[in-house]
Amino acid sequence: MDLDGQIQSLIANAPQDGSTPALVEAIAPALKQLAGQLRHSQYYIVQTVDQEWAVTSLQSRAQPNEEKTVVYAYSTLKDVSSGPYPMHDPLMMALPVPVTHILFQMLALEGVSSTIFFETPGNTNVGTEIQRDELTKLAQACLAQKQSGSSFPLPPDVA
């Protein structure tokens, strides 16, 4: 599915509360901009059977007191087995998720610093990191532009 189709799917599947579909439409340019920097239209995300995404805490080598929490997004299902998750656990699975949906979900994942997208099949040592702060700033800029210059904060339950 192309990026426009993914955005339409997000809008169609958003809670029909009057504001969420409009919010998705407003921040679509930010989602498409970041998704356009990535190589694949979907990635595999490790999650529990309850659809909770698996997260990993990483510690800085240079500054051991600094830690961040990330989500790993794999370009192939085979690459998932190279990750840190116990895929032999029957309560864990990896499912394909459209790239714009991953980015949109990042807005709601409090405590998650970024998503690391493993772009090259077979290589889980090097990835492209998209930080939640960067995504939030781009989304806020889209909202500000849509609201004729007045910005309002993203709701905490956006995704």
Backbone as a printed PyTorch tensor [residue, N CA C, xyz], in Angstrom:
tensor([[[  0.8510,  -1.1770,   0.0000],
         [  0.0000,   0.0000,   0.0000],
         [  0.9000,   1.2450,   0.0000]],

        [[  0.6240,   2.1940,  -0.8630],
         [  1.4190,   3.4180,  -0.9170],
         [  1.0970,   4.3030,   0.2940]],

        [[  1.8870,   5.3620,   0.4680],
         [  1.7360,   6.2240,   1.6550],
         [  0.3640,   6.8920,   1.7120]],

        [[ -0.1560,   7.3380,   0.5710],
         [ -1.4870,   7.9560,   0.5770],
         [ -2.5510,   6.9530,   1.0040]],

        [[ -2.4270,   5.7280,   0.5420],
         [ -3.3620,   4.6740,   0.9330],
         [ -3.2710,   4.3680,   2.4200]],

        [[ -2.0390,   4.3930,   2.9510],
         [ -1.8470,   4.1650,   4.3820],
         [ -2.5090,   5.2720,   5.2050]],

        [[ -2.3640,   6.5080,   4.7470],
         [ -2.9820,   7.6400,   5.4600],
         [ -4.5000,   7.4970,   5.4270]],

        [[ -5.0460,   7.1410,   4.2680],
         [ -6.4960,   6.9530,   4.1570],
         [ -6.9730,   5.8410,   5.0900]],

        [[ -6.1770,   4.7930,   5.2200],
         [ -6.5180,   3.7030,   6.1380],
         [ -6.4930,   4.1810,   7.5910]],

        [[ -5.4920,   4.9890,   7.9320],
         [ -5.4400,   5.5610,   9.2890],
         [ -6.6840,   6.3930,   9.5770]],

        [[ -7.0500,   7.2300,   8.6220],
         [ -8.2320,   8.0930,   8.7930],
         [ -9.4950,   7.2480,   8.9290]],

        [[ -9.6230,   6.2410,   8.0620],
         [-10.8230,   5.3920,   8.0720],
         [-10.9430,   4.5770,   9.3620]],

        [[ -9.8040,   4.1800,   9.9330],
         [ -9.8200,   3.3390,  11.1280],
         [ -9.6770,   4.1230,  12.4240]],

        [[ -9.5740,   5.4420,  12.3300],
         [ -9.4760,   6.2840,  13.5360],
         [-10.8270,   6.3010,  14.2380]],

        [[-10.8130,   6.4740,  15.5530],
         [-12.0930,   6.6070,  16.2550],
         [-12.9020,   7.7490,  15.6300]],

        [[-14.1370,   7.4930,  15.3510],
         [-14.9860,   8.4860,  14.6840],
         [-15.6050,   9.4160,  15.7260]],

        [[-14.7240,  10.1000,  16.4470],
         [-15.1520,  11.0070,  17.5160],
         [-15.2220,  12.4530,  17.0470]],

        [[-15.0080,  12.6430,  15.7680],
         [-15.0760,  13.9900,  15.2160],
         [-13.7300,  14.6660,  15.1200]],

        [[-12.8380,  14.4020,  16.0760],
         [-11.5550,  15.1010,  16.0520],
         [-10.3970,  14.2340,  15.5570]],

        [[-10.4100,  12.9380,  15.8370],
         [ -9.2640,  12.1010,  15.4860],
         [ -9.0490,  12.0010,  13.9750]],

        [[-10.0730,  11.7370,  13.1590],
         [ -9.8200,  11.7100,  11.7140],
         [ -9.2600,  13.0370,  11.1950]],

        [[ -9.7560,  14.1450,  11.7110],
         [ -9.2500,  15.4580,  11.2870],
         [ -7.8030,  15.6430,  11.7390]],

        [[ -7.4760,  15.1400,  12.9180],
         [ -6.1110,  15.2180,  13.4280],
         [ -5.1640,  14.4210,  12.5380]],

        [[ -5.5580,  13.2090,  12.1870],
         [ -4.7320,  12.3770,  11.3030],
         [ -4.5160,  13.0880,   9.9700]],

        [[ -5.5750,  13.6390,   9.4260],
         [ -5.4670,  14.3500,   8.1550],
         [ -4.5300,  15.5540,   8.2830]],

        [[ -4.5940,  16.2410,   9.4070],
         [ -3.7570,  17.4280,   9.6150],
         [ -2.2780,  17.0880,   9.7180]],

        [[ -1.9520,  15.9610,  10.3590],
         [ -0.5410,  15.6170,  10.5470],
         [ -0.0200,  14.6800,   9.4520]],

        [[ -0.8690,  14.3510,   8.4880],
         [ -0.4630,  13.4670,   7.3900],
         [  0.8230,  13.9150,   6.6920]],

        [[  1.0180,  15.2210,   6.4380],
         [  2.2710,  15.6200,   5.7880],
         [  3.5210,  15.2410,   6.6010]],

        [[  3.4400,  15.3240,   7.9190],
         [  4.5750,  14.9430,   8.7680],
         [  4.8180,  13.4370,   8.6730]],

        [[  3.7510,  12.6580,   8.7320],
         [  3.8830,  11.2060,   8.6360],
         [  4.4820,  10.8100,   7.2880]],

        [[  3.9980,  11.4260,   6.2180],
         [  4.4910,  11.1060,   4.8850],
         [  5.9400,  11.5500,   4.6900]],

        [[  6.2980,  12.6970,   5.2650],
         [  7.6690,  13.1850,   5.1340],
         [  8.6520,  12.2020,   5.7630]],

        [[  8.3600,  11.7670,   6.9890],
         [  9.2700,  10.8390,   7.6560],
         [  9.2360,   9.4570,   7.0030]],

        [[  8.0490,   8.9860,   6.6330],
         [  7.9390,   7.6800,   5.9750],
         [  8.6820,   7.6840,   4.6430]],

        [[  8.6960,   8.8250,   3.9740],
         [  9.3980,   8.9470,   2.7060],
         [ 10.9030,   8.8300,   2.8260]],

        [[ 11.4310,   8.9840,   4.0280],
         [ 12.8670,   8.8470,   4.2660],
         [ 13.2690,   7.3880,   4.4720]],

        [[ 12.2720,   6.5170,   4.5970],
         [ 12.5250,   5.1020,   4.8510],
         [ 12.3400,   4.2950,   3.5670]],

        [[ 12.9360,   3.1220,   3.5180],
         [ 12.9480,   2.3200,   2.2870],
         [ 11.7200,   1.4420,   2.0790]],

        [[ 11.0240,   1.0970,   3.1470],
         [  9.9610,   0.0970,   3.0310],
         [  8.6040,   0.6810,   3.4050]],

        [[  7.5640,   0.1070,   2.8350],
         [  6.2080,   0.5880,   3.1240],
         [  5.6250,  -0.0560,   4.3700]],

        [[  6.2350,  -1.1450,   4.8220],
         [  5.8080,  -1.7780,   6.0660],
         [  7.0140,  -2.3950,   6.7550]],

        [[  6.8840,  -2.5750,   8.0540],
         [  7.9310,  -3.1750,   8.8740],
         [  7.2760,  -4.1280,   9.8470]],

        [[  8.0550,  -5.0950,  10.3160],
         [  7.5610,  -6.0370,  11.3100],
         [  7.8510,  -5.5000,  12.7060]],

        [[  6.8040,  -5.4660,  13.5110],
         [  6.9060,  -4.9970,  14.8910],
         [  6.6200,  -6.1840,  15.8070]],

        [[  7.5070,  -6.4050,  16.7660],
         [  7.2970,  -7.4720,  17.7410],
         [  6.2940,  -6.9740,  18.7620]],

        [[  5.3160,  -7.8360,  19.0570],
         [  4.2790,  -7.4640,  19.9990],
         [  3.7640,  -8.6960,  20.7300]],

        [[  3.0560,  -8.4340,  21.8090],
         [  2.4490,  -9.5220,  22.5610],
         [  1.1250,  -9.8870,  21.9030]],

        [[  0.5350, -10.9680,  22.3680],
         [ -0.7700, -11.3520,  21.8280],
         [ -1.8350, -10.3120,  22.1710]],

        [[ -1.5650,  -9.4690,  23.1530],
         [ -2.4720,  -8.3740,  23.5150],
         [ -2.2250,  -7.1270,  22.6830]],

        [[ -1.3570,  -7.2320,  21.6760],
         [ -0.9970,  -6.1520,  20.7640],
         [ -0.2250,  -5.0190,  21.4350]],

        [[  0.4720,  -5.3290,  22.5180],
         [  1.3890,  -4.3730,  23.1440],
         [  2.7340,  -4.5010,  22.4300]],

        [[  3.2620,  -3.3860,  21.9630],
         [  4.5310,  -3.4190,  21.2460],
         [  5.6820,  -3.6690,  22.2070]],

        [[  6.6220,  -4.5070,  21.7670],
         [  7.8150,  -4.7760,  22.5570],
         [  8.7400,  -3.5660,  22.4700]],

        [[  9.2790,  -3.1700,  23.5960],
         [ 10.2180,  -2.0560,  23.6460],
         [ 11.5290,  -2.5450,  24.2530]],

        [[ 12.5880,  -1.8360,  23.9260],
         [ 13.9170,  -2.1830,  24.4070],
         [ 14.5550,  -0.9500,  25.0230]],

        [[ 15.1650,  -1.1300,  26.1760],
         [ 15.9090,  -0.0400,  26.8110],
         [ 17.3640,  -0.1430,  26.3860]],

        [[ 17.8860,   0.9580,  25.8970],
         [ 19.2790,   1.0200,  25.4660],
         [ 20.0400,   1.9760,  26.3670]],

        [[ 21.2710,   1.6050,  26.6750],
         [ 22.1210,   2.4410,  27.5090],
         [ 23.2370,   3.0100,  26.6450]],

        [[ 23.5240,   4.2830,  26.8230],
         [ 24.5840,   4.9380,  26.0690],
         [ 25.9410,   4.3850,  26.4850]],

        [[ 26.7610,   4.0460,  25.4850],
         [ 28.1180,   3.5720,  25.8030],
         [ 28.9760,   4.7090,  26.3360]],

        [[ 28.7900,   5.8880,  25.7610],
         [ 29.5930,   7.0470,  26.1700],
         [ 29.1640,   7.5740,  27.5350]],

        [[ 27.8510,   7.5140,  27.8090],
         [ 27.3230,   8.0180,  29.0770],
         [ 26.4150,   6.9460,  29.6820]],

        [[ 26.9930,   6.0360,  30.4640],
         [ 26.2340,   4.8920,  30.9720],
         [ 24.9940,   5.2530,  31.8000]],

        [[ 24.9110,   6.4690,  32.2970],
         [ 23.7420,   6.8770,  33.0760],
         [ 22.5590,   7.2570,  32.1850]],

        [[ 22.8090,   7.4470,  30.8900],
         [ 21.7380,   7.8120,  29.9660],
         [ 21.1330,   6.5530,  29.3690]],

        [[ 19.8010,   6.5310,  29.3570],
         [ 19.0790,   5.3870,  28.8250],
         [ 17.9150,   5.8940,  27.9800]],

        [[ 17.5860,   5.1380,  26.9420],
         [ 16.4140,   5.4800,  26.1510],
         [ 15.6700,   4.1930,  25.8030]],

        [[ 14.4030,   4.3460,  25.5330],
         [ 13.5540,   3.2120,  25.1980],
         [ 13.1720,   3.3240,  23.7260]],

        [[ 13.3530,   2.2190,  23.0080],
         [ 13.1000,   2.2280,  21.5690],
         [ 12.2020,   1.0620,  21.1620]],

        [[ 11.6020,   1.2190,  19.9930],
         [ 10.8840,   0.1490,  19.3260],
         [ 11.7180,  -0.2260,  18.1100]],

        [[ 11.8680,  -1.5130,  17.8720],
         [ 12.5720,  -1.9680,  16.6840],
         [ 11.5540,  -2.3060,  15.6020]],

        [[ 11.8420,  -1.8620,  14.3790],
         [ 10.9980,  -2.1470,  13.2170],
         [ 11.8760,  -2.8470,  12.1840]],

        [[ 11.5220,  -4.0740,  11.8570],
         [ 12.3340,  -4.9170,  10.9790],
         [ 11.7610,  -4.9490,   9.5600]],

        [[ 12.6480,  -4.9160,   8.5750],
         [ 12.1880,  -4.9180,   7.1880],
         [ 11.7100,  -6.2880,   6.7280]],

        [[ 12.1910,  -7.3530,   7.3670],
         [ 11.7440,  -8.7040,   7.0120],
         [ 11.4110,  -9.4880,   8.2750]],

        [[ 10.5590, -10.4620,   8.1270],
         [ 10.1890, -11.3190,   9.2450],
         [ 11.4010, -12.1220,   9.7230]],

        [[ 12.2450, -12.5280,   8.7900],
         [ 13.4410, -13.3010,   9.1450],
         [ 14.3520, -12.5120,  10.0910]],

        [[ 14.4390, -11.1990,   9.8860],
         [ 15.3290, -10.3790,  10.7150],
         [ 14.8610, -10.2760,  12.1660]],

        [[ 13.6020, -10.5100,  12.4090],
         [ 13.0760, -10.4290,  13.7740],
         [ 13.8230, -11.3870,  14.6980]],

        [[ 14.1850, -12.5600,  14.1770],
         [ 14.8710, -13.5550,  15.0080],
         [ 16.2630, -13.0990,  15.4410]],

        [[ 16.8200, -12.0840,  14.7800],
         [ 18.1240, -11.5310,  15.1640],
         [ 18.0050, -10.5330,  16.3100]],

        [[ 16.7930, -10.1650,  16.6440],
         [ 16.5630,  -9.1470,  17.6720],
         [ 16.6170,  -9.7150,  19.0740]],

        [[ 16.3780,  -8.8540,  20.0570],
         [ 16.5070,  -9.2490,  21.4620],
         [ 15.2670,  -9.9180,  22.0560]],

        [[ 14.2600, -10.1830,  21.2330],
         [ 12.9950, -10.6640,  21.7770],
         [ 12.9060, -12.1880,  21.7270]],

        [[ 12.2980, -12.7920,  22.7430],
         [ 12.1720, -14.2550,  22.7880],
         [ 11.0640, -14.7530,  21.8620]],

        [[ 11.3710, -14.9030,  20.5870],
         [ 10.3380, -15.2520,  19.6170],
         [  9.8520, -16.6910,  19.7660]],

        [[ 10.5250, -17.4830,  20.5870],
         [ 10.0280, -18.8300,  20.8670],
         [  8.8860, -18.7840,  21.8890]],

        [[  8.6840, -17.6510,  22.5110],
         [  7.6030, -17.4440,  23.4730],
         [  6.2730, -17.3890,  22.7100]],

        [[  5.3090, -18.2560,  23.0340],
         [  4.0410, -18.2480,  22.2980],
         [  3.2120, -16.9820,  22.5090]],

        [[  3.5970, -16.1490,  23.4650],
         [  2.8680, -14.9020,  23.7040],
         [  3.4460, -13.7220,  22.9220]],

        [[  4.5010, -13.9860,  22.1450],
         [  5.1430, -12.9490,  21.3350],
         [  4.9810, -13.2920,  19.8640]],

        [[  4.7850, -12.2420,  19.0470],
         [  4.6890, -12.4340,  17.6020],
         [  5.1700, -11.1650,  16.9110]],

        [[  5.4860, -11.2990,  15.6550],
         [  5.8770, -10.1370,  14.8480],
         [  4.8710, -10.0100,  13.7170]],

        [[  4.2950,  -8.8210,  13.5970],
         [  3.2940,  -8.5760,  12.5700],
         [  3.7140,  -7.4030,  11.6920]],

        [[  3.3590,  -7.4600,  10.3940],
         [  3.6760,  -6.3280,   9.5210],
         [  2.7460,  -5.1560,   9.8390]],

        [[  3.3420,  -3.9650,   9.9010],
         [  2.5920,  -2.7450,  10.1960],
         [  3.0050,  -1.6970,   9.1610]],

        [[  2.0370,  -1.0360,   8.5130],
         [  2.3920,   0.0280,   7.5640],
         [  3.2360,   1.1110,   8.2490]],

        [[  4.1890,   1.6410,   7.5320],
         [  5.1470,   2.5840,   8.1120],
         [  4.4620,   3.8250,   8.6880]],

        [[  3.4520,   4.3600,   8.0250],
         [  2.7860,   5.5470,   8.5740],
         [  2.0310,   5.2170,   9.8520]],

        [[  1.5600,   3.9900,   9.9820],
         [  0.8650,   3.5680,  11.1960],
         [  1.8500,   3.4700,  12.3610]],

        [[  3.0710,   3.0090,  12.0650],
         [  4.1120,   2.9540,  13.1060],
         [  4.4080,   4.3610,  13.6010]],

        [[  4.5920,   5.2750,  12.6680],
         [  4.9010,   6.6560,  13.0410],
         [  3.7540,   7.2780,  13.8320]],

        [[  2.5270,   7.0620,  13.4110],
         [  1.3790,   7.6060,  14.1240],
         [  1.2940,   7.0330,  15.5330]],

        [[  1.5360,   5.7510,  15.6550],
         [  1.4820,   5.1060,  16.9750],
         [  2.5710,   5.6460,  17.8970]],

        [[  3.7060,   6.0360,  17.3160],
         [  4.8000,   6.5980,  18.1300],
         [  4.3410,   7.8100,  18.9350]],

        [[  3.4100,   8.5740,  18.3850],
         [  2.9270,   9.7610,  19.0850],
         [  2.2590,   9.4040,  20.4140]],

        [[  1.7070,   8.2050,  20.4920],
         [  0.9830,   7.7860,  21.6940],
         [  1.8350,   6.9440,  22.6410]],

        [[  2.9970,   6.5270,  22.1950],
         [  3.8270,   5.6550,  23.0220],
         [  4.6640,   6.4710,  24.0000]],

        [[  4.0540,   6.8330,  25.1020],
         [  4.7690,   7.6010,  26.1170],
         [  5.9250,   6.7620,  26.6560]],

        [[  7.0270,   7.4070,  26.8710],
         [  8.1980,   6.7100,  27.3800],
         [  9.0850,   6.1310,  26.2920]],

        [[  8.5990,   6.0890,  25.0610],
         [  9.4120,   5.5950,  23.9520],
         [ 10.1040,   6.7850,  23.3070]],

        [[ 11.4150,   6.7070,  23.2240],
         [ 12.2130,   7.8030,  22.6800],
         [ 12.2220,   7.8200,  21.1630]],

        [[ 12.2540,   6.6110,  20.5690],
         [ 12.3780,   6.5470,  19.1190],
         [ 12.0520,   5.1540,  18.6050]],

        [[ 11.9810,   5.0730,  17.2880],
         [ 11.8610,   3.7880,  16.6140],
         [ 13.0850,   3.6450,  15.7270]],

        [[ 13.6750,   2.4660,  15.7640],
         [ 14.8200,   2.1770,  14.9090],
         [ 14.3330,   1.2390,  13.8080]],

        [[ 14.4230,   1.7240,  12.5760],
         [ 13.9770,   0.9850,  11.4060],
         [ 15.1870,   0.3020,  10.7780]],

        [[ 15.1790,  -1.0230,  10.7560],
         [ 16.2470,  -1.7790,  10.1150],
         [ 15.8990,  -1.8980,   8.6410]],

        [[ 16.6110,  -1.1280,   7.8300],
         [ 16.2930,  -0.9550,   6.4140],
         [ 16.8080,  -2.0700,   5.5150]],

        [[ 17.9830,  -2.5870,   5.8380],
         [ 18.6300,  -3.5630,   4.9710],
         [ 18.3440,  -4.9730,   5.4660]],

        [[ 17.6330,  -5.7710,   4.6740],
         [ 17.3740,  -7.1480,   5.0910],
         [ 18.6810,  -7.8730,   5.4210]],

        [[ 18.6790,  -8.5850,   6.5340],
         [ 19.8670,  -9.3150,   6.9620],
         [ 20.8210,  -8.5000,   7.8190]],

        [[ 20.5800,  -7.2060,   7.9710],
         [ 21.4700,  -6.3590,   8.7780],
         [ 20.6640,  -5.6930,   9.8910]],

        [[ 20.8170,  -6.2210,  11.1010],
         [ 20.1430,  -5.6150,  12.2560],
         [ 21.1490,  -4.8980,  13.1570]],

        [[ 22.2910,  -4.5510,  12.5820],
         [ 23.3000,  -3.7920,  13.3230],
         [ 23.2040,  -2.2980,  13.0470]],

        [[ 22.6710,  -1.9430,  11.8740],
         [ 22.5780,  -0.5420,  11.4770],
         [ 21.1300,  -0.2510,  11.1030]],

        [[ 20.5750,   0.7910,  11.7090],
         [ 19.2030,   1.1600,  11.4100],
         [ 19.0510,   2.6580,  11.2970]],

        [[ 17.8930,   3.0750,  10.8480],
         [ 17.5510,   4.4920,  10.7610],
         [ 16.6620,   4.8160,  11.9560]],

        [[ 17.1130,   5.7490,  12.7630],
         [ 16.3730,   6.1040,  13.9720],
         [ 15.5060,   7.3340,  13.7230]],

        [[ 14.2370,   7.2180,  14.0470],
         [ 13.3430,   8.3710,  14.0080],
         [ 12.9070,   8.6370,  15.4450]],

        [[ 13.2510,   9.8190,  15.9080],
         [ 12.9710,  10.1750,  17.2940],
         [ 11.5480,  10.6880,  17.4490]],

        [[ 10.9550,  10.3300,  18.5590],
         [  9.5840,  10.7540,  18.8550],
         [  9.4940,  12.2820,  18.9160]],

        [[ 10.5090,  12.9260,  19.4870],
         [ 10.5130,  14.3900,  19.5750],
         [ 10.4780,  15.0320,  18.1870]],

        [[ 11.2370,  14.4720,  17.2550],
         [ 11.2600,  14.9900,  15.8860],
         [  9.8760,  14.8610,  15.2450]],

        [[  9.2610,  13.7020,  15.4210],
         [  7.9290,  13.4680,  14.8860],
         [  6.9120,  14.4200,  15.5190]],

        [[  6.9960,  14.5990,  16.8200],
         [  6.0700,  15.4900,  17.5210],
         [  6.2060,  16.9270,  17.0240]],

        [[  7.4380,  17.3830,  16.8230],
         [  7.6560,  18.7480,  16.3230],
         [  7.0730,  18.9240,  14.9160]],

        [[  7.2880,  17.9350,  14.0570],
         [  6.7310,  18.0210,  12.6990],
         [  5.2040,  18.0090,  12.7390]],

        [[  4.6300,  17.1660,  13.5910],
         [  3.1710,  17.0920,  13.7110],
         [  2.6190,  18.4100,  14.2420]],

        [[  3.2910,  18.9890,  15.2330],
         [  2.8590,  20.2760,  15.7810],
         [  2.9200,  21.3630,  14.7060]],

        [[  3.9470,  21.3300,  13.8760],
         [  4.0660,  22.3210,  12.7990],
         [  2.9070,  22.1700,  11.8080]],

        [[  2.5420,  20.9240,  11.5010],
         [  1.3960,  20.6930,  10.6010],
         [  0.1040,  21.2010,  11.2250]],

        [[ -0.0700,  20.9390,  12.5110],
         [ -1.2710,  21.4010,  13.2070],
         [ -1.3310,  22.9150,  13.2570]],

        [[ -0.1810,  23.5360,  13.4990],
         [ -0.1290,  24.9970,  13.5500],
         [ -0.5050,  25.6040,  12.2000]],

        [[  0.0190,  24.9890,  11.1420],
         [ -0.2900,  25.4780,   9.7980],
         [ -1.7790,  25.2900,   9.4910]],

        [[ -2.3270,  24.1650,   9.8940],
         [ -3.7370,  23.8640,   9.6570],
         [ -4.6450,  24.8040,  10.4540]],

        [[ -4.1990,  25.2200,  11.6270],
         [ -5.0000,  26.0730,  12.5010],
         [ -4.6960,  27.5500,  12.2830]],

        [[ -4.2110,  27.8970,  11.1190],
         [ -3.9140,  29.2890,  10.7580],
         [ -2.9790,  29.9670,  11.7390]],

        [[ -1.9330,  29.2550,  12.0790],
         [ -0.9180,  29.8710,  12.9240],
         [ -1.0800,  29.6260,  14.4060]],

        [[ -2.1890,  29.0810,  14.8610],
         [ -2.3170,  28.8140,  16.2950],
         [ -2.0990,  27.3310,  16.5380]],

        [[ -1.1870,  27.0080,  17.4110],
         [ -0.8460,  25.6280,  17.6960],
         [ -1.6080,  25.1460,  18.9220]],

        [[ -1.9340,  23.8690,  18.9080],
         [ -2.5050,  23.2730,  20.1080],
         [ -1.8050,  21.9470,  20.3210]],

        [[ -1.6850,  21.5170,  21.5700],
         [ -0.9130,  20.3190,  21.8450],
         [ -1.6010,  19.0600,  21.3270]],

        [[ -0.7650,  18.0690,  20.9960],
         [ -1.3070,  16.7780,  20.6020],
         [ -1.9570,  16.1390,  21.8250]],

        [[ -3.1590,  15.6060,  21.6980],
         [ -3.7760,  14.9410,  22.8260],
         [ -2.9530,  13.6940,  23.2080]],

        [[ -2.8670,  13.3490,  24.4840],
         [ -2.0550,  12.2150,  24.8970],
         [ -2.5740,  10.8800,  24.3690]],

        [[ -3.8270,  10.8010,  24.0110],
         [ -4.4200,   9.5590,  23.5260],
         [ -4.6690,   9.6100,  22.0260]],

        [[ -3.7620,  10.2580,  21.2990],
         [ -3.9500,  10.5030,  19.8780],
         [ -4.0490,   9.2160,  19.0610]],

        [[ -3.2950,   8.1980,  19.4090],
         [ -3.2890,   6.9740,  18.5840],
         [ -4.0570,   5.8570,  19.2390]]])
